[in-house]
Every structure is written in structure tokens, then in C-alpha cells.
């Protein structure tokens, strides 16, 4: 099955042209239509905070407490070099998303050889999730890269001949924790791997002890952030109270199945739209069944540690979903994105298990063809609120004497500051809903409403304004409406 081993030297010899070609193709997919949609709130939060001075940035991240600071610091330096904007911020994620391709190649090659490494790289390259979060100005592409590099360096550190990899692992694992708190589950999986498979791996007690000490050192390196006051902020914040989550963040009976479908490129109607039931079955046959075959192959003693390594690194999916359900914590597939590379390695190994070369080729072609509609939907279906279009429309139509209300939050959306591209009315024209009838200067009134959090049956601005204004026009954007009211 062409299971020749691969190494870092492959990138600099003729043998490396396939992975170089896959990486270039993956880069193209991540650059294509990169700035098609405006930034959604989380991206806007990252950008507006990352351009702050470092002391204010640190305070903002501590106050928010939901993410460690490394991606914000990295984005701060990146934007200082390339300028502030949605496109520039997303290019940082493109970089990490693309670097994940050669990294999964090295890891898969270490476990299963060159053929599996190339196929796993291709699977990650065309992954809807891999492309989607490589086009988002958030930390998830960076976390994916660091998870793969941490796993790879950990395997190298188990061998005495790779002493430098021990420090590389410690640094990579610490960077992972400083980028995403859920990285702790990956480190626990690595610890479990050493403790459970020490004998079958032929590791001496001294090597196992050294691995444990490396993990302890990683945790010690993370303590300065934990001592920064972020824990106090988290405990005191109402965001950590147990509460019912919005439908799109709540864990349901189907959450694991929908997560698996997303890993299998099954979101053919777009990232936030439900998929037909038949696509779940087809994705299971093309992705999950081959991954299951890899697990069955692990009955062979030579393969058991490798497959068990990947299984343990996929286990955080179950843990994170379970904890989110028990503690009513927000869950989204992006929170477990860092596991997708390990899953694709299992899939690649299973696809190559078929004895017939013709059947293997047919399976791989079927997987590529099956994944194409998900990519097409990603590029064509909106899934982020379109404040860019709304603000552009507002700016084009606004005239002196107009006032603007942003509903329901009644605050200027963060996108206003960097993504309106200079097309926005004066800031002093923005008022609150209860001020509308009192402001005689408002000849016309614009109401920009974020619809995702609104009950479709409630028209709060229309009811409150009905005495003094009547609505003369409505324009719809994705999750955002722009209403024009004229004074009666």
C-alpha cells in the first residue's frame, strides 16, 4: 500500500512534491473568497481588542476570560505589521491553517507511513471545517496547528535520539494551553497514552517519568496566566452561571451525531443549516467506517499503540460535549476542531486498508467528490451577520438630520470601527430607542436590527416608534435588517 516512511527531509527533495502540491492547493482553498463575508461578532471582538496597547489588551482578555491570550498577542503583532482589517486578520488564520497540512503529514507519516500521510493531508486540505476556520479571525486554526505539532513532538520525545524534541514538545504544549483552555484535555490524553502503553511501547520507567515531568512543566508554565486574575473574573462573571443556552450553542441528543457529520464534510447546505438525513449515512460510510476499520486493525500488536494514540486524542470530543451538557456550557463544533486532524489520520489509514488498488482509488475519489458540495456551500452560503452590507447601505442613504438606532443591544456594533471601510454616518447621530421621540433633530430614523437574537414575532422598535414615526422602507441582510422610519 505504499507505506514508505516520510520525514521532514521530504519537503526538500523530489519525494516531497506531492505534499508541497497538496499544501499549495490547501492554501488556495483557504484564500478563495477569504473576504466574501464581513466579520461576525467574535472576529470583531478579536480585532478590536488586538489593536489595543498590550496592557489594555491583557486587561480586556482577562475580563473576557473565555480564551487565553496568545492568539490575541499574535494577532496584535500581525496587525501592527500588515494593517488593521478583516482580510489582514484572517490571513493569520490562513497561515496556521495551511501550516497544519505539512504538520499532519509528519504526524501521520510517523504513525502509518507516507501513503497515509499524503491522504490525511489531502483530507484536512479539503475539510470544510479546516477551510472555514482558516478563514476566520479567531484562534481555532492556530489551535489545530499547535495540537498537531504537540502530538508529533510528543511522539519524537519518546525516543532517546530526539532529545531536542522534548523541549519542542514542552514549548508547543505550553503554547497550545495559552491559546485554548481545552488543550488540557489533549495533554491528559497524552499522559494517559504513556501510562497505559508504557510496556507495549517498550518505554523504561525513567522515560515514562520524564514524560510526566514534561507535562508538569507545561502546567507550571501556564500558571502565570492562571494567576493573572482571570480565575477571579470567571468566578464572578454571570457568564459562568448555569443557564439555558441559545439553541445554536445548546447540547442536544443529536450533538455528537452532528459533530461527526461536520467532521465528515456533511454540511452541504452551509455551516449553520441542517443537512439531509441521507448525507449523515453517506458520510458515515465514507469517513467513519474507514476510521472504524483502522481501529479493528489495531488488534495487531504492531498497530495497537499507534491507533490507541489517535483514539485517545479524539477522546476530548466526548469529554467536551459531555461536560457542556452537564454544566450547561456553550458548545460548538469549533471547540473540538483541534481533534479533526487525528480523526482524518484514522480515516486515511482505513481507506488504504482495502486490498484492491482499484477499490482504494475509487474510495478516495468518492471521498473527494462527496466533500466538494460542502466546500461549495461554504463559499456560497452566508453564515455571518452582514453588518458590512447594512452599514454600507446606511452610509449611502443617510443624510443630515437622520438618527440611527442599533437594536436590540443599542450599542454600536464592533464592526463599525474597522469593517465599514469609512462608509458610516457620524457617530453623534446614534441614539437609544427611548430617545427617539425626544430628539426633534431626527427627521428620519434608521433602525439596524440584529435578527439572530430576536423573536421573529416581536417588533419592539416598531411598537415603540408607532406614535411618532411610520416605517417607510425595509432592507434585509443576513441576520440584519435596516428599517427607515419617517416622522409622522
C-alpha positions as CSV (number, residue, x, y, z in Angstrom):
1,X,0.0,0.0,0.0
2,X,3.0,2.3,-0.4
3,X,3.6,2.7,3.3
4,X,7.0,4.2,2.9
5,X,8.1,6.3,5.8
6,X,8.2,10.1,5.5
7,X,10.3,12.7,7.3
8,X,10.9,16.5,7.3
9,X,13.5,16.0,4.6
10,X,10.7,15.1,2.2
11,X,9.9,18.8,1.8
12,X,13.3,19.5,0.3
13,X,13.7,16.5,-2.1
14,X,11.8,15.3,-5.2
15,X,9.8,12.9,-2.9
16,X,8.2,16.0,-1.4
17,X,6.4,17.3,-4.4
18,X,3.0,15.6,-3.6
19,X,2.8,17.2,-0.1
20,X,4.0,20.5,-1.5
21,X,1.3,20.3,-4.1
22,X,-1.3,19.4,-1.5
23,X,-0.2,22.3,0.7
24,X,-0.4,24.8,-2.2
25,X,-3.9,23.6,-3.1
26,X,-5.0,23.8,0.5
27,X,-3.6,27.4,0.6
28,X,-5.6,28.2,-2.5
29,X,-8.8,26.9,-0.9
30,X,-8.2,29.0,2.2
31,X,-7.5,32.1,0.2
32,X,-10.5,31.8,-2.1
33,X,-13.3,34.2,-1.3
34,X,-11.5,35.0,2.0
35,X,-13.1,38.4,2.4
36,X,-16.5,37.4,0.9
37,X,-18.4,37.9,4.2
38,X,-17.9,40.6,6.8
39,X,-16.7,39.7,10.2
40,X,-19.1,38.3,12.8
41,X,-19.1,39.4,16.4
42,X,-16.3,37.1,17.7
43,X,-14.0,38.2,14.9
44,X,-14.8,41.8,15.5
45,X,-14.0,41.3,19.2
46,X,-10.6,39.7,18.4
47,X,-9.7,42.5,16.0
48,X,-10.8,45.5,18.1
49,X,-9.1,44.2,21.2
50,X,-5.9,43.1,19.4
51,X,-5.2,46.6,18.2
52,X,-5.2,47.9,21.7
53,X,-1.9,48.6,23.6
54,X,-0.6,45.5,25.2
55,X,-1.6,46.5,28.7
56,X,-5.1,47.3,27.7
57,X,-5.3,44.2,25.6
58,X,-4.2,42.0,28.5
59,X,-6.9,43.6,30.8
60,X,-9.5,43.0,28.1
61,X,-8.6,39.3,27.7
62,X,-8.6,38.8,31.5
63,X,-12.0,40.5,31.8
64,X,-13.4,38.3,29.0
65,X,-11.7,35.2,30.4
66,X,-13.1,32.8,27.8
67,X,-9.8,32.5,25.9
68,X,-6.2,32.6,26.9
69,X,-4.1,35.5,25.4
70,X,-1.7,34.0,22.9
71,X,-3.8,34.4,19.8
72,X,-4.6,38.0,20.7
73,X,-1.0,38.8,21.2
74,X,-0.1,37.1,17.9
75,X,-2.8,39.0,16.1
76,X,-1.6,42.2,17.8
77,X,1.8,41.8,16.3
78,X,0.4,40.6,12.9
79,X,-1.9,43.7,12.5
80,X,0.9,46.0,13.5
81,X,2.9,44.6,10.6
82,X,0.1,44.4,7.9
83,X,-2.5,46.9,9.0
84,X,-5.9,46.6,10.6
85,X,-8.8,45.0,8.7
86,X,-10.8,41.8,8.4
87,X,-8.7,40.5,5.5
88,X,-5.5,41.1,7.2
89,X,-6.7,39.4,10.4
90,X,-8.0,36.4,8.6
91,X,-4.7,35.9,6.8
92,X,-3.1,34.9,10.1
93,X,-5.6,32.1,10.4
94,X,-4.9,31.1,6.7
95,X,-1.2,30.8,7.7
96,X,-1.8,28.5,10.6
97,X,-4.5,26.5,8.7
98,X,-2.0,26.0,5.8
99,X,0.9,25.0,8.1
100,X,-1.4,22.3,9.6
101,X,-1.1,20.4,6.3
102,X,2.6,19.6,6.4
103,X,2.2,19.1,10.2
104,X,-0.4,16.4,9.8
105,X,1.8,14.9,7.1
106,X,4.6,14.5,9.6
107,X,2.4,13.1,12.3
108,X,0.6,10.6,10.1
109,X,3.8,9.6,8.4
110,X,5.3,8.9,11.8
111,X,2.4,6.6,12.7
112,X,1.4,4.9,9.4
113,X,3.8,5.8,6.6
114,X,3.9,8.1,3.6
115,X,0.7,7.0,1.8
116,X,-1.5,7.6,4.8
117,X,0.3,10.8,5.5
118,X,-0.5,12.2,2.0
119,X,-4.1,11.1,2.2
120,X,-4.6,12.6,5.7
121,X,-3.1,15.8,4.4
122,X,-5.5,15.9,1.5
123,X,-8.4,15.2,3.8
124,X,-7.5,18.1,6.0
125,X,-6.8,20.2,3.0
126,X,-10.4,19.8,1.6
127,X,-12.1,19.7,5.0
128,X,-15.0,22.2,5.2
129,X,-14.1,22.8,8.9
130,X,-10.4,23.2,8.1
131,X,-11.1,25.8,5.4
132,X,-13.8,27.5,7.4
133,X,-11.8,28.2,10.5
134,X,-8.7,29.0,8.4
135,X,-10.8,31.9,7.1
136,X,-11.9,33.2,10.5
137,X,-10.0,35.8,12.6
138,X,-10.1,33.6,15.7
139,X,-7.8,31.2,17.4
140,X,-9.1,27.9,16.1
141,X,-6.8,27.4,13.1
142,X,-3.9,28.2,15.4
143,X,-5.1,25.6,17.9
144,X,-5.4,23.0,15.2
145,X,-1.8,23.6,14.2
146,X,-0.5,23.5,17.8
147,X,-2.5,20.3,18.6
148,X,-0.9,18.5,15.6
149,X,2.6,19.8,16.4
150,X,2.2,18.9,20.1
151,X,1.2,15.3,19.1
152,X,4.1,15.0,16.7
153,X,6.7,16.4,19.0
154,X,5.4,14.2,21.8
155,X,6.0,11.0,19.7
156,X,9.5,12.2,18.9
157,X,10.2,12.9,22.5
158,X,9.6,9.3,23.4
159,X,12.7,8.3,21.6
160,X,16.1,8.9,23.1
161,X,17.6,10.0,19.7
162,X,15.3,13.1,19.6
163,X,16.3,14.9,22.7
164,X,15.6,18.3,21.2
165,X,12.0,17.2,20.6
166,X,11.4,17.1,24.4
167,X,11.8,20.9,24.7
168,X,9.9,21.3,21.5
169,X,7.0,19.4,22.9
170,X,7.1,21.4,26.2
171,X,7.0,24.7,24.2
172,X,4.3,23.6,21.8
173,X,2.1,22.2,24.5
174,X,2.5,25.4,26.6
175,X,1.6,27.5,23.5
176,X,-1.4,25.3,23.0
177,X,-2.7,25.9,26.5
178,X,-2.0,29.7,26.1
179,X,-4.2,29.5,23.0
180,X,-7.1,27.4,24.2
181,X,-8.1,26.0,27.6
182,X,-9.4,22.8,26.1
183,X,-5.9,21.9,25.2
184,X,-5.6,20.5,28.7
185,X,-7.7,17.5,27.5
186,X,-5.2,16.7,24.8
187,X,-2.4,16.8,27.3
188,X,-4.3,14.5,29.6
189,X,-4.8,12.1,26.6
190,X,-1.0,12.1,26.1
191,X,-0.4,11.4,29.7
192,X,-2.9,8.5,29.6
193,X,-1.1,7.2,26.5
194,X,2.2,6.9,28.4
195,X,0.7,5.3,31.5
196,X,-1.5,2.8,29.6
197,X,1.0,1.8,26.9
198,X,4.4,2.1,28.6
199,X,5.1,-1.6,28.4
200,X,3.8,-2.2,24.8
201,X,5.9,0.8,23.7
202,X,8.9,-0.6,25.4
203,X,9.4,2.6,27.5
204,X,11.6,2.4,30.5
205,X,10.3,3.7,33.8
206,X,12.8,6.6,33.5
207,X,11.3,7.7,30.1
208,X,7.8,7.5,31.4
209,X,8.7,9.6,34.4
210,X,10.4,12.1,32.2
211,X,7.2,12.4,30.1
212,X,5.1,13.0,33.2
213,X,7.6,15.7,34.3
214,X,7.4,17.4,30.9
215,X,3.6,17.6,31.3
216,X,4.0,19.0,34.8
217,X,6.5,21.6,33.4
218,X,3.9,22.6,30.8
219,X,1.3,23.2,33.6
220,X,3.8,25.2,35.6
221,X,4.5,27.4,32.5
222,X,0.7,28.1,32.4
223,X,0.4,29.2,36.0
224,X,1.3,32.8,35.4
225,X,-1.8,33.2,33.3
226,X,-3.9,31.5,35.9
227,X,-2.5,33.8,38.5
228,X,-3.3,36.9,36.4
229,X,-6.8,37.3,37.9
230,X,-8.6,35.5,35.1
231,X,-10.0,32.9,37.5
232,X,-11.4,35.6,39.8
233,X,-13.0,37.2,36.8
234,X,-14.5,33.9,35.6
235,X,-15.9,33.0,39.0
236,X,-17.5,36.5,39.5
237,X,-18.9,36.7,36.0
238,X,-22.6,35.9,35.3
239,X,-21.4,34.2,32.1
240,X,-20.3,31.2,34.2
241,X,-23.7,30.8,35.8
242,X,-25.5,27.7,34.7
243,X,-28.2,28.9,32.3
244,X,-30.1,27.6,29.3
245,X,-28.0,28.2,26.2
246,X,-29.3,29.6,22.9
247,X,-30.4,26.8,20.5
248,X,-27.3,27.0,18.4
249,X,-25.0,26.6,21.5
250,X,-27.0,24.0,23.5
251,X,-26.0,20.4,23.7
252,X,-28.8,18.1,22.4
253,X,-29.3,14.4,21.9
254,X,-28.1,14.8,18.3
255,X,-25.0,16.9,19.1
256,X,-22.4,14.1,18.8
257,X,-24.0,13.0,15.5
258,X,-24.0,16.5,14.1
259,X,-20.4,17.0,15.2
260,X,-19.4,13.8,13.4
261,X,-21.3,14.9,10.3
262,X,-19.4,18.2,10.3
263,X,-16.1,16.3,10.6
264,X,-17.3,14.2,7.6
265,X,-17.9,17.3,5.4
266,X,-21.7,16.7,5.7
267,X,-22.8,20.3,6.0
268,X,-23.8,20.5,2.3
269,X,-26.4,23.2,2.9
270,X,-23.9,25.5,4.6
271,X,-22.2,25.6,8.0
272,X,-25.3,26.6,10.0
273,X,-28.1,24.9,8.1
274,X,-29.3,21.4,8.7
275,X,-28.2,18.6,6.4
276,X,-30.5,15.9,4.9
277,X,-30.5,12.6,6.7
278,X,-29.1,10.6,3.8
279,X,-25.9,12.7,4.0
280,X,-25.2,11.5,7.5
281,X,-25.3,7.9,6.3
282,X,-23.1,8.5,3.3
283,X,-20.6,10.4,5.3
284,X,-20.5,7.6,7.9
285,X,-19.8,5.1,5.1
286,X,-17.0,7.2,3.5
287,X,-15.3,8.5,6.7
288,X,-16.4,6.9,9.9
289,X,-16.4,3.3,8.7
290,X,-12.8,3.5,7.4
291,X,-11.8,5.1,10.8
292,X,-13.5,2.1,12.4
293,X,-11.5,-0.3,10.2
294,X,-8.4,1.4,11.4
295,X,-9.5,0.6,15.0
296,X,-10.1,-3.0,14.1
297,X,-6.7,-3.2,12.6
298,X,-5.3,-2.2,15.9
299,X,-5.8,-5.8,17.1
300,X,-2.4,-6.4,15.5
301,X,0.2,-5.7,18.2
302,X,2.3,-3.5,16.0
303,X,-0.5,-1.1,15.2
304,X,-2.2,-1.0,18.6
305,X,-0.2,1.8,20.2
306,X,-0.5,4.0,17.1
307,X,-4.2,3.7,16.8
308,X,-4.7,4.0,20.5
309,X,-2.7,7.2,20.4
310,X,-5.1,8.7,17.9
311,X,-8.2,7.4,19.7
312,X,-7.1,9.0,22.9
313,X,-6.5,12.3,21.1
314,X,-10.1,12.1,19.7
315,X,-11.5,11.4,23.1
316,X,-11.7,15.1,24.1
317,X,-14.7,15.4,21.7
318,X,-16.7,13.1,24.0
319,X,-15.4,14.8,27.2
320,X,-16.1,18.4,26.0
321,X,-19.6,17.5,24.7
322,X,-20.4,15.7,28.0
323,X,-19.1,18.5,30.2
324,X,-21.0,21.1,28.2
325,X,-24.2,19.1,28.7
326,X,-23.7,18.5,32.4
327,X,-22.7,22.1,33.2
328,X,-24.9,23.9,30.6
329,X,-21.8,25.3,28.9
330,X,-21.8,26.6,25.4
331,X,-20.8,24.1,22.8
332,X,-19.9,24.4,19.1
333,X,-18.0,22.2,16.8
334,X,-15.2,24.7,16.6
335,X,-14.4,23.9,20.2
336,X,-13.3,20.4,19.2
337,X,-11.7,21.4,15.9
338,X,-8.3,20.5,17.2
339,X,-9.3,16.8,17.1
340,X,-10.2,16.8,13.4
341,X,-6.6,16.1,12.3
342,X,-6.3,13.0,14.4
343,X,-9.6,11.7,13.1
344,X,-8.6,12.2,9.5
345,X,-5.4,10.2,10.1
346,X,-7.6,7.3,11.2
347,X,-9.8,7.7,8.2
348,X,-6.8,7.8,5.8
349,X,-5.4,4.6,7.3
350,X,-8.8,2.9,6.9
351,X,-9.3,4.0,3.3
352,X,-5.9,2.5,2.5
353,X,-6.7,-0.8,4.1
354,X,-8.6,-2.1,1.1
355,X,-6.7,-4.9,-0.6
356,X,-7.6,-3.9,-4.2
357,X,-5.8,-0.9,-5.5
358,X,-8.7,-0.1,-7.8
359,X,-11.1,-0.1,-4.9
360,X,-8.8,2.1,-2.9
361,X,-8.7,4.7,-5.7
362,X,-12.5,4.5,-6.1
363,X,-13.0,5.1,-2.4
364,X,-10.6,8.1,-2.3
365,X,-12.3,9.6,-5.4
366,X,-15.7,9.1,-3.8
367,X,-14.5,10.9,-0.6
368,X,-13.2,13.9,-2.6
369,X,-16.4,14.1,-4.7
370,X,-18.5,13.8,-1.6
371,X,-16.6,16.7,0.1
372,X,-17.0,19.1,-2.9
373,X,-20.6,20.2,-2.1
374,X,-19.6,21.1,1.4
375,X,-16.9,23.4,0.2
376,X,-19.2,24.9,-2.4
377,X,-21.8,25.6,0.3
378,X,-19.1,27.2,2.5
379,X,-18.2,29.7,-0.3
380,X,-21.7,30.5,-1.3
381,X,-24.0,30.3,1.8
382,X,-23.8,33.2,4.3
383,X,-23.3,32.3,7.9
384,X,-22.1,35.5,9.5
385,X,-24.2,38.6,10.2
386,X,-23.9,41.1,7.4
387,X,-23.2,44.3,9.2
388,X,-20.9,45.2,6.3
389,X,-23.8,45.4,3.8
390,X,-26.1,47.0,6.4
391,X,-23.6,49.8,7.2
392,X,-22.7,50.3,3.6
393,X,-26.4,50.8,2.8
394,X,-26.9,53.0,5.9
395,X,-24.0,55.2,4.9
396,X,-25.2,55.5,1.3
397,X,-28.7,56.6,2.3
398,X,-28.0,58.6,5.4
399,X,-28.4,62.4,5.2
400,X,-28.0,65.3,7.6
401,X,-30.7,65.3,10.3
402,X,-31.1,61.4,10.4
403,X,-30.7,59.4,13.5
404,X,-29.7,55.7,14.0
405,X,-30.7,53.1,16.5
406,X,-28.9,49.7,16.8
407,X,-31.3,47.1,18.2
408,X,-31.5,45.2,20.4
409,X,-28.2,46.0,22.1
410,X,-28.4,49.8,21.5
411,X,-24.6,49.9,21.1
412,X,-22.5,50.5,18.0
413,X,-21.5,47.1,16.6
414,X,-17.8,46.4,16.8
415,X,-17.7,46.0,13.0
416,X,-18.4,49.8,12.8
417,X,-14.8,50.6,13.8
418,X,-12.8,48.7,11.2
419,X,-15.0,47.0,8.6
420,X,-17.3,49.8,7.5
421,X,-14.4,50.9,5.2
422,X,-15.1,54.6,6.0
423,X,-18.7,54.3,4.9
424,X,-20.7,55.2,8.1
425,X,-22.8,58.2,9.3
426,X,-21.5,60.4,12.1
427,X,-21.3,58.7,15.5
428,X,-23.3,61.5,17.1
429,X,-26.3,60.5,15.1
430,X,-26.7,57.3,17.1
431,X,-29.4,57.4,19.8
432,X,-31.3,54.9,22.0
433,X,-34.8,53.8,21.4
434,X,-36.4,55.7,24.2
435,X,-34.7,58.9,23.0
436,X,-36.3,58.8,19.5
437,X,-39.5,60.8,20.4
438,X,-37.5,63.3,22.4
439,X,-35.0,64.1,19.6
440,X,-36.6,66.8,17.5
441,X,-33.5,66.8,15.4
442,X,-34.3,63.4,14.0
443,X,-36.2,64.0,10.7
444,X,-35.7,60.3,9.7
445,X,-34.8,57.4,11.8
446,X,-32.8,54.3,10.8
447,X,-33.2,51.1,12.9
448,X,-30.5,48.5,12.3
449,X,-31.6,45.2,14.0
450,X,-29.6,42.1,14.7
451,X,-32.2,39.4,14.0
452,X,-30.4,36.2,15.2
453,X,-31.3,37.0,18.8
454,X,-34.7,38.4,18.1
455,X,-38.0,36.6,18.4
456,X,-39.4,36.9,14.8
457,X,-42.8,37.7,16.3
458,X,-41.6,40.7,18.2
459,X,-41.3,44.1,16.6
460,X,-40.2,46.1,19.7
461,X,-38.8,49.2,17.7
462,X,-42.0,49.4,15.6
463,X,-44.2,49.3,18.6
464,X,-42.2,51.9,20.5
465,X,-41.9,54.2,17.5
466,X,-45.5,53.9,16.2
467,X,-46.7,57.1,17.9
468,X,-44.3,59.4,16.2
469,X,-42.9,57.5,13.2
470,X,-44.0,55.2,10.5
471,X,-41.8,52.7,8.7
472,X,-41.3,53.5,5.1
473,X,-38.7,51.0,4.0
474,X,-37.0,47.8,5.0
475,X,-33.9,46.2,3.6
476,X,-32.8,42.7,4.6
477,X,-29.3,41.4,5.0
478,X,-28.2,38.1,6.6
479,X,-29.3,38.3,10.2
480,X,-29.5,42.1,10.0
481,X,-32.3,44.4,8.8
482,X,-32.2,48.1,8.1
483,X,-35.5,49.9,8.6
484,X,-36.2,53.5,7.6
485,X,-38.8,55.4,9.7
486,X,-40.2,58.8,8.7
487,X,-41.7,61.2,11.3
488,X,-45.5,61.4,11.1
